[in-house]
Amino acid sequence: MVDTASWWKGKKVLIAPRWTRSISWAEGIVLLDLSQETIRKSPEWNPSAPINREYEARLYDYYGHPVYWNENEQPPKLAPPKDKS
C-alpha cells in the first residue's frame, strides 16, 4: 500500500511487492520504477473493501504488468451479504 499523503492528499493505492526496485528497511523507504503521476492516477484502494480479482485485473492492466493467475480464470463470484435482521 502506498499512502500518498506526504505528496498528494487523500489517496491510497496498492503496488505489488514484485514491482519494487529496492527497499531500505533502515530508512523506511521503498523505491519504485513508477512516477508520482503514474501512482496518483492509479486505481484507488479502499481499505475497507476486499481485494478481489476484478480490482487486481484493473491494477495489473493499469501498470502494464502480466497477471500472475490464469488469464482464462473468471473472477470469483461474491455471495451477497446475509440479511442480519
Secondary structure as GFF3:
##gff-version 3
##sequence-region A 1 85
A	DSSP	beta_strand	2	3	.	.	.	ID=ss1
A	DSSP	three_ten_helix	4	6	.	.	.	ID=ss2
A	DSSP	beta_strand	12	13	.	.	.	ID=ss3
A	DSSP	three_ten_helix	17	19	.	.	.	ID=ss4
A	DSSP	beta_strand	20	24	.	.	.	ID=ss5
A	DSSP	beta_strand	29	32	.	.	.	ID=ss6
A	DSSP	alpha_helix	36	40	.	.	.	ID=ss7
A	DSSP	alpha_helix	53	63	.	.	.	ID=ss8
###
